């Protein structure tokens, strides 16, 4: 298991949006009740969503939350 002190939270929101038939950032934001800017910030890892928002994103994208968000050891891509 990764040392979480040296791990970074990554996400696959953009990829899962594409799998939903090119769901736009605005459409996803509308589905989960946040702004498009919030979706942009999540996708670029500038904002870590609350547990509630992460669960809403997973539900909107029809995947498990752990499929979208994952810890990655620093220095790995």
Secondary structure, DSSP 8 states (H G I E B T S, - for coil): ---GGGEEEEE-HHHHHHHTTS--HHHHHHHHTS-HHHHHHHHTTS----HHHHHHHHHHHTS-HHHHEEEEETT--
